[in-house]
Amino acid sequence: MKNKSFALLPFLILSLFTTHSWAQKVKTVKVEATEQIEIEDGMTIEEAKYLALLKAREQALENVFGRDIYQGNVMTIDERSGEITSVSESYVKGSWVSTTYESCEKIIDSRGNVWMRCSVKGRAKALTKPPIHFLAEPLDCPDKRCKTSAFLNDEDFFVYFQSPVKGFVAAYLMMEDQVQCLMPYEGMEGGSMVVEADKEYVLFSEKQAPDYFMYTEKNMETDLLVVIFSPQDFSKPILNEDKPESDHYELPKQLTIEEFQKWLGRQRAAYEDLAVKNIVVTISKN
């Protein structure tokens, strides 16, 4: 990501939030599962790995802790057809603590369809209450109507955000071999931004914010936007400067993927209410 400036660089999901063991008083149990997803047209191998690993982790949690409905049935009406649909809002009653094993393979079925199959093993803990559900959507203009996950080169980058409770929000971008810290950005104090309950925000539209825009050297790349929210303030990881290839823009401070995973794992273990939303975004030259 460039800061008119911050450029989003190529992303390869090498490991899905692999965390390491640390001293803690939380009781954990072993969990494991294998899941697969079909690799659809236009989907990169990296994106397929991420989605399959995420699905496997959620299934592993559900196998041990189960799933619970916490908002009942939500009724939606299609404006064109008038069709009424009932959707059950639910959550898996467990939280991932650490990964001990993960493996993925591409397979082809008898019909010629290509799938990504991933297996995961790890340790997890039970949740004592439903996770906080917040909204976070990438935008290509400073308006919530500009929602998109597919960007073109030089398009601006913002994030729509809204939470039901007061708290603290941070945002990171995971790429091929590093993670850029988008928020907090240069000049911000602390490790996050304070947000009020129910208030709508367009992150990075603040007067003092960097002018983020999308950029890639490839025909198309896949990145992972990680938005973190907690009712309690949390610290940021140690960050390093990155030297840009041009004098016309700056790069956000960064850390390695392994360092980010360790830091995020510690935060999730320390703050049970901490919630994370992972959003796959793509950038194309044309």
N, C-alpha and C positions, 0 to 999 in steps of 0.2 A: 504494500500500500504506500502511496506517495502522498506527501503533504504539500501539495500543489507544487507538487510535493509527494505524499505517501503512496507507494505502489504496492499492490497485492502481488506477491511473487508465487511461483508454482508450489503446489501442495501435494504431498503424498502421505497418506495415512499409514505410517509405519506400524503404529500400535495404538489401539483404542484405549486411551487413558489408562495405560498400565501404571499401577502404583506399586510402591514398595512398602515393606513392613516397617512399622514404627511403634514405639511404646505407647500403649493406650489402654484404657480401662473398659473399652467397649467389647461386649461379648460378640464374637463373630462365628459363623459357621461356613463350611465348605459348600460351594454351589458350582454347578456345571450344566452346560447345555450345548446342543448343536442345532443351528438353524441355517436356512438358505433363502436367497432371494434371486429372482430372475434378473439377469443383466439386460436391461431394456436398451433400445436404440438411443444413442447419445449419452449413455451412462458410462463413465470411466471406470476402470478397474478399481481405482482408489476409492471412488464413491461407493461402488458395490461392496468393497471390503468393509468400509465404515458402516454402511447400513446393515449388512449381514452380522457384523460383530455387535452392533447395538441391539439388533433383534435377539441374538443369542444371549446376551447379557440380561435383557429383560425377561426372556423365557426362563433363564436360570434362577432369577429372583422369584418369579411367579411359581416355579416348581416347588420352592421351599416355603415361601411366605404367603403365597396366594395373591389374589387381586380383590379389591374392594370398590364398590360404587360409593362415591362421596358427594355427588350432586344430583343423583336421581336421573330421570330421563329428561333430556333437553329436546324440546320440539322445535324443528326448523321448517320453514315454508319456502319452497322454491317460487321466486317471484314470477317466473315465466309460466310454469306448469300448474302452480298452485298445490303441488304435491306436498304432503306433510310427512316429515321423516322424524323418527324418534332415535335419539343418540344417547347412549349410556356413557356418562363420564366416570372413569375409573382410574385407579392407580395401583401399581404393584407395591405391596406392603413391605418392601425391603430396599436397602440401599447398598450399592457396591462399595466395598472398602479397598480391596486390592486384587490384582490379577496375578495368577501364578502360571497360567498357560493360555496361549491362544494360537490358532492355526487356521489358515484359509486356503481353499483350493477352488479352481475354476473347473466346473464339470459340464458335460454336454449330455442331455437326455436323448431318448430314442427318437424324439421328433426334431432333433437338431437345435433345441432351445439351450441357451447358455446360462448357467447358474453360478452363483458364488456361494459356496458352503463354508461356514466358519464354526469352529468349536472353541469354547472358552471354559476356563476353570478359574475359580478365585474364592475370595472370602467376602462375606456380606453380613449386614446387620439388619435387624428388624426395625421398622419405623413405628413410632408410637403414635403418630398422627399424620394426616394427609400432607403431602408436600404443598408448598405455596405455588399456586399457578399464576405466572406472570406472562405478559405478552411481550414478544420481541420479534420484530420483522425487519429485514434489510430493505432499504429504500434507495432509489436512484435520484431522488429529489427531496427537499426538506418538507414533505407532505406525506401523511400516512396513506394517501391514495396511490403513492408511487411504489407500492410494495412489489418487490421482485427478488428472485434468487439467481437470475441469469443476467449478468452484466456484460457490457461491451467495453472495450478499451476507452479510457478517458472519461467514463461516466462517474459522476459524483457518488459518494457513498455515505449513507446515513442509516440510523437504526431507530425504528419506532419502538417505544417502550412504555409499559403501563403495569403497575402492580397494585394489588388490593390492599397492601399495607405499606406503611412507611419503612424505608430501609436503605440499602446501599447496593449500587450496581457497578459492575466492571465488565469490560469486553476485551477479548483477545482473538487473534487470528492465527490459527495453526496452519503451517505450510509444510513444504517438503522436509526441511531440516531445522526449522526454527519456529518460534511463536512470537508474533509481534504483539506488544501491549498497546491497544487502541485507546483504552480508558482504564486507569488514569493516563492522561497525556501530559506533555511537557507544560509545567506551570500549575498543574493541579496539586493540591495538598492531599496527603493520605493515599490510601490504596483503592479508593472507589469514589463514586459520586452519590451524594445524598438525594433521594427521591421521596416525594410525598405520596400518600395513599391516593389511588384513583386518578392522579394527575397524568395527563398525556405528555410524553416527552418525545422529541426528535433529537436523539443523541448526535453530537458533532455539528449541530446547528448553532451551538452557543457562540457568542461573539468572540470568545477567546480560544475556541476550538480550532484544531488544524483543519485544513481543507483536504479531506481524504478523497481520493479518486482511484478507480480501478485501472490496473495495467497488467498486461502479460506479454511475454515474448513468444508464447506458444500459440497455436491455433485455438486451443481451449485448455483451461486448467481448472482444477477443482480445489477449493479452499474450505476450511471449516471455521465458521464464526462461532465463538464460544461466549455466551452471555451468562454472567454469574450474578445472582441476587441473594441477599441475606438481610433479615431484619436487624442483625447485629453487624457492626462494622468489622471488617476483616482486612488484614494487611496484604500488601502486594508482594510478589517475589522479588528477588534481586534481579535487576535488569542491566543490560549492557548496550552500549551504543553500537550502531551498525553504520559503516561508511557507505554512502550512496555512490552509484556509478556516475552520477551527474551532479554538477554544482547547482542545478535548477530546482532540486527538491531535497527534502530530508526524509529519513526513514524513522519509524517509531522505534523506541527501545525494545529490546528483545531478550529472549532466553532460549535455551535448547528445549526440544520437546520433552526430553527426560526430566529436566529441571522443572518444567511446567507441570508435568504429570505428578511429580513428587509433591510440589507445592499445593496443587489442587486436591490431591489426596489428603493432605494434612488439614486443609480447610474443611473438607467434607466430614472428616472424622471429628473435628473440634466443634463444628456448628451443624447440628442436626437439621436446622431450618434452612441451611444454605441450599439453593436450587440452581441447577445448571441447565441451560438450553443450548443444544448443538444444532447449528443450521448450516447445511451444505450450500455453498454458493459457487457458481461457475463464472469464469471470465473468458470472453471470446474476442479474437482480434477483429472480426467482422460482425 
